[in-house]
Amino acid sequence: MNNDQRGVKLEQWEQEEGLKAIDSLAAKGLLNDPDVWKKRLTDNSAAVLNELPWLMFTMLDRVTD
């Protein structure tokens, strides 16, 4: 099943920006397993989008005191 069949399809620029963000967060030590996230973003955008609220809270927790 591809992203079109799941009802979620990122535009090319959205996917490119997502991949850049993954690299940036990984370089800062804020995201583990960047290759896994990249594969998930390209293979199953819906699953990544569903996890964004959890990921955002985790990122905020890591960067704040």
FENJO-V281386 format. One record per residue. RES is the residue in three letters. PHI is phi in whole degrees, -180 to 180 (999 if undefined). Layout:
# FENJO-V281386
res=[RES	RES]
phi=[PHI	PHI]
This chain:
# FENJO-V281386
res=[MET	ASN	ASN	ASP	GLN	ARG	GLY	VAL	LYS	LEU	GLU	GLN	TRP	GLU	GLN	GLU	GLU	GLY	LEU	LYS	ALA	ILE	ASP	SER	LEU	ALA	ALA	LYS	GLY	LEU	LEU	ASN	ASP	PRO	ASP	VAL	TRP	LYS	LYS	ARG	LEU	THR	ASP	ASN	SER	ALA	ALA	VAL	LEU	ASN	GLU	LEU	PRO	TRP	LEU	MET	PHE	THR	MET	LEU	ASP	ARG	VAL	THR	ASP]
phi=[999	-101	-63	-61	-70	-83	88	-126	-138	-79	-67	-56	-66	-66	-66	-62	-66	-62	-65	-64	-64	-61	-60	-64	-64	-67	-64	-86	78	-100	-139	-87	54	-60	-65	-66	-64	-63	-64	-65	-63	-81	-90	-150	-57	-60	-65	-66	-63	-69	-92	-59	-59	-62	-64	-63	-64	-65	-64	-61	-64	-71	-97	-117	-87]
